Amino acid sequence: MNIGIIIQARMGSTRLPGKILKKFDGEKTLLETLLENLHKVSGVKVVVATSVNANNEQLESFLLEKGELVYRGSESDVLDRFIQAAETNHVDGIVRICSDNPFLDWHGVSQLVEKAKTSDADYIGFRINDKPSILTHFGFWGEFVTLSALKRVASTTPVDSPAHEHVTWHIYNHPDEYKCKWIMCPEFLQGRDDIRLTIDTPEDLVNARKVFADLKGKDSNFTLKDVVSYLDAHAEIKQSMLNSISQIKKLYLIYKFMIKK
């Protein structure tokens, strides 16, 4: 199996437009910080999959200047974008990464890659608090899925369904149809719901910059345990995160209601 990392990225964020090209670590952008992390994973290519929308031309130019691989596909059918990005780059096993997670644990990505090499699973993900980590706001983990599984989803679901917007959603919600395997997240994070380091709002960006700068200032190779210890010692950042988590949960409930309708 030829495994590659595909990052889902676009400039058109509703709550924080252009967030992935905003400065994050000094002069490095949020996306550069993530890419630098992912390039530590050995033996896999990294592709940024964005859309053909005009507002992503700046993103494509930025990435090509940095020597990164870029694929541009459908804006709305993200599932098809991933399938085409994988086929174009001769990848049949995909580690899917969200571009707004600068604290992504590259060791966890390596763990996914190694497990996928010897597994017959259609999907491998991290699990925390009895649910897929992709449904959480930690921002620490990616997920693995085979190209063949994505093609099955594309051929069996309507284009206007959530399955085509949320790439792996259909797979882990149908374990009777797809072979899903799970890696348990670290015990010191189980039961916690007070950490938000994915970037979706201006407040998220302010908090994440502060945490990243302080931790990197002490040790550039800081760990997830270091992140948790830091947050537990900074009540004001923790409270800001809790406020954001509460707001996002309300929006998620509204979204679920709209899907059911």
C-alpha positions as CSV (number, residue, x, y, z in Angstrom):
1,M,0.0,0.0,0.0
2,N,1.3,3.5,-0.9
3,I,0.3,5.7,2.0
4,G,0.3,9.5,1.8
5,I,-0.9,12.4,4.0
6,I,-3.6,14.6,2.5
7,I,-4.4,17.9,4.2
8,Q,-7.9,19.3,3.7
9,A,-7.4,23.1,3.3
10,R,-9.2,26.1,2.0
11,M,-9.1,29.9,2.5
12,G,-12.9,30.4,2.8
13,S,-13.4,29.7,6.5
14,T,-16.7,31.3,7.7
15,R,-15.6,32.4,11.2
16,L,-11.9,33.1,10.4
17,P,-11.3,33.7,6.7
18,G,-7.8,32.9,5.5
19,K,-6.9,31.4,8.8
20,I,-4.4,28.9,7.5
21,L,-2.2,31.6,6.1
22,K,-2.3,33.8,9.2
23,K,1.0,34.2,11.1
24,F,1.2,31.6,13.9
25,D,4.8,30.8,14.9
26,G,6.7,34.0,14.5
27,E,6.7,34.6,10.7
28,K,5.5,31.1,10.0
29,T,1.9,30.7,9.0
30,L,-0.5,28.2,10.7
31,L,-0.3,25.9,7.7
32,E,3.5,26.1,7.6
33,T,3.6,25.1,11.2
34,L,1.5,22.1,10.5
35,L,3.4,21.1,7.4
36,E,6.7,21.3,9.2
37,N,5.3,18.9,11.8
38,L,4.0,16.4,9.2
39,H,7.2,16.3,7.2
40,K,8.8,14.7,10.3
41,V,6.8,11.5,9.4
42,S,9.1,9.3,7.4
43,G,8.4,7.6,4.1
44,V,5.1,9.4,3.1
45,K,4.4,12.2,0.7
46,V,2.3,15.2,1.9
47,V,-0.4,16.7,-0.3
48,V,-2.5,19.8,0.3
49,A,-6.0,19.3,-1.2
50,T,-7.8,22.6,-1.7
51,S,-10.6,23.6,-4.0
52,V,-10.8,25.2,-7.4
53,N,-12.5,28.3,-6.0
54,A,-10.7,31.5,-6.9
55,N,-9.9,32.5,-3.3
56,N,-7.6,29.5,-3.1
57,E,-5.3,30.7,-5.8
58,Q,-3.3,32.6,-3.2
59,L,-3.0,29.4,-1.2
60,E,-1.8,27.3,-4.2
61,S,0.8,29.9,-5.1
62,F,2.1,30.1,-1.5
63,L,2.4,26.3,-1.3
64,L,4.1,25.9,-4.7
65,E,6.7,28.5,-3.8
66,K,7.4,26.4,-0.7
67,G,7.8,23.3,-2.9
68,E,4.7,21.6,-1.5
69,L,2.4,19.3,-3.4
70,V,-1.0,20.7,-4.2
71,Y,-4.2,19.4,-5.6
72,R,-7.3,21.5,-6.4
73,G,-10.7,19.9,-6.7
74,S,-14.4,20.4,-5.8
75,E,-15.3,22.9,-3.1
76,S,-18.5,21.2,-2.0
77,D,-17.8,17.5,-2.8
78,V,-14.8,17.1,-0.5
79,L,-15.0,13.4,-0.8
80,D,-14.4,13.6,-4.5
81,R,-11.5,16.1,-3.9
82,F,-9.8,13.5,-1.7
83,I,-10.3,10.7,-4.1
84,Q,-8.9,12.7,-7.0
85,A,-6.0,14.0,-4.9
86,A,-5.1,10.5,-3.9
87,E,-5.3,9.1,-7.5
88,T,-3.3,12.0,-8.9
89,N,-0.6,11.4,-6.4
90,H,-0.7,7.6,-6.7
91,V,-1.8,7.1,-3.1
92,D,-4.1,4.3,-2.1
93,G,-3.9,4.7,1.7
94,I,-4.7,8.2,3.1
95,V,-3.9,9.9,6.4
96,R,-6.5,12.7,6.4
97,I,-5.5,15.8,8.3
98,C,-7.4,19.0,8.9
99,S,-5.3,22.2,8.1
100,D,-6.4,24.1,11.2
101,N,-4.6,21.8,13.8
102,P,-1.1,23.3,14.5
103,F,-0.7,21.1,17.6
104,L,-1.2,17.9,15.6
105,D,0.9,15.1,17.1
106,W,3.1,13.8,14.3
107,H,4.0,10.8,16.5
108,G,0.3,9.8,16.3
109,V,0.4,10.2,12.5
110,S,3.4,7.9,12.4
111,Q,1.4,5.4,14.5
112,L,-1.5,5.5,12.0
113,V,0.9,4.9,9.1
114,E,2.6,2.0,10.8
115,K,-0.6,0.4,11.8
116,A,-2.1,0.8,8.3
117,K,0.8,-1.0,6.7
118,T,-0.2,-4.3,8.4
119,S,-3.9,-3.8,8.7
120,D,-6.8,-4.9,6.5
121,A,-9.0,-2.1,8.0
122,D,-10.9,0.4,5.8
123,Y,-10.5,3.0,8.5
124,I,-8.2,3.5,11.5
125,G,-8.8,6.4,13.9
126,F,-8.1,7.5,17.4
127,R,-10.8,7.2,20.0
128,I,-11.4,9.3,23.0
129,N,-14.3,9.6,25.4
130,D,-16.0,6.8,23.5
131,K,-16.1,8.6,20.2
132,P,-13.9,9.2,17.2
133,S,-11.3,11.9,17.8
134,I,-12.2,13.6,14.5
135,L,-15.4,14.6,16.2
136,T,-13.6,16.5,19.0
137,H,-12.0,19.9,19.4
138,F,-8.5,18.8,20.7
139,G,-6.8,19.1,17.3
140,F,-4.2,16.5,18.1
141,W,-4.9,13.6,15.8
142,G,-5.5,12.5,12.2
143,E,-7.3,9.5,10.7
144,F,-6.5,6.8,8.1
145,V,-8.8,5.6,5.3
146,T,-8.2,3.5,2.2
147,L,-8.9,5.0,-1.2
148,S,-11.1,2.0,-2.0
149,A,-13.3,2.7,1.0
150,L,-13.8,6.3,-0.2
151,K,-14.7,5.1,-3.6
152,R,-17.3,2.8,-2.2
153,V,-18.8,5.7,-0.2
154,A,-18.8,7.9,-3.4
155,S,-20.7,5.2,-5.4
156,T,-23.3,4.5,-2.7
157,T,-24.3,7.9,-1.3
158,P,-25.9,11.0,-2.8
159,V,-23.6,13.8,-3.8
160,D,-25.6,16.2,-1.6
161,S,-25.3,14.1,1.5
162,P,-23.1,14.7,4.5
163,A,-20.9,11.8,3.3
164,H,-19.5,14.0,0.5
165,E,-18.8,17.0,2.8
166,H,-17.4,15.1,5.8
167,V,-15.0,12.7,4.1
168,T,-15.0,9.8,6.6
169,W,-18.3,10.4,8.3
170,H,-20.2,7.7,6.5
171,I,-17.5,5.1,7.2
172,Y,-17.2,5.3,10.9
173,N,-21.0,5.6,11.2
174,H,-21.4,2.3,9.3
175,P,-19.1,-0.2,11.0
176,D,-21.3,-3.0,9.7
177,E,-20.3,-2.1,6.2
178,Y,-16.7,-0.9,6.7
179,K,-13.9,-2.5,8.8
180,C,-13.0,0.1,11.4
181,K,-10.2,-0.2,13.9
182,W,-9.4,2.2,16.8
183,I,-6.3,3.4,18.6
184,M,-7.1,4.6,22.1
185,C,-5.9,8.1,22.9
186,P,-3.6,8.6,25.8
187,E,-5.1,7.8,29.2
188,F,-4.2,11.2,30.6
189,L,-6.6,12.8,28.0
190,Q,-9.5,10.3,28.5
191,G,-12.5,12.0,30.2
192,R,-11.3,15.5,29.4
193,D,-13.5,17.8,27.4
194,D,-11.9,21.2,28.2
195,I,-9.1,21.4,25.6
196,R,-9.7,23.2,22.3
197,L,-6.6,23.7,20.1
198,T,-8.2,23.4,16.7
199,I,-8.5,26.8,15.1
200,D,-11.9,28.0,14.0
201,T,-12.4,31.5,15.5
202,P,-10.2,34.6,16.3
203,E,-10.2,33.5,20.0
204,D,-9.0,30.1,19.1
205,L,-6.1,31.6,17.2
206,V,-5.1,34.0,20.0
207,N,-5.2,31.1,22.6
208,A,-3.2,28.7,20.3
209,R,-0.5,31.3,19.5
210,K,0.0,32.0,23.2
211,V,0.2,28.3,24.2
212,F,2.5,27.4,21.3
213,A,4.9,30.3,21.8
214,D,5.2,29.7,25.6
215,L,5.8,26.0,25.2
216,K,8.2,26.3,22.3
217,G,10.1,28.9,24.3
218,K,10.9,26.3,26.8
219,D,11.3,23.2,24.6
220,S,10.7,23.1,20.8
221,N,10.0,19.4,21.1
222,F,7.1,19.8,23.6
223,T,4.7,16.8,24.0
224,L,1.0,16.4,24.4
225,K,1.6,16.0,28.2
226,D,3.4,19.4,28.2
227,V,0.4,21.0,26.4
228,V,-2.0,19.6,29.0
229,S,0.1,20.6,32.0
230,Y,0.5,24.1,30.6
231,L,-3.3,24.5,30.1
232,D,-4.0,23.2,33.6
233,A,-1.7,25.9,34.9
234,H,-3.4,28.8,33.0
235,A,-7.0,29.2,34.1
236,E,-7.7,32.2,31.9
237,I,-6.9,30.3,28.7
238,K,-8.8,27.2,29.9
239,Q,-11.9,29.4,30.5
240,S,-11.7,31.0,27.1
241,M,-11.5,27.5,25.6
242,L,-14.5,26.3,27.6
243,N,-16.5,29.3,26.4
244,S,-15.6,28.5,22.8
245,I,-16.4,24.8,23.3
246,S,-19.9,25.7,24.6
247,Q,-20.6,28.0,21.6
248,I,-19.4,25.4,19.1
249,K,-21.5,22.6,20.7
250,K,-24.6,24.8,20.3
251,L,-23.9,25.3,16.6
252,Y,-23.2,21.6,16.2
253,L,-26.7,20.7,17.7
254,I,-28.3,23.2,15.2
255,Y,-26.3,21.5,12.4
256,K,-27.4,18.0,13.4
257,F,-31.0,19.2,13.6
258,M,-30.8,20.7,10.0
259,I,-29.3,17.4,8.7
260,K,-32.2,15.4,10.2
261,K,-34.7,17.8,8.5
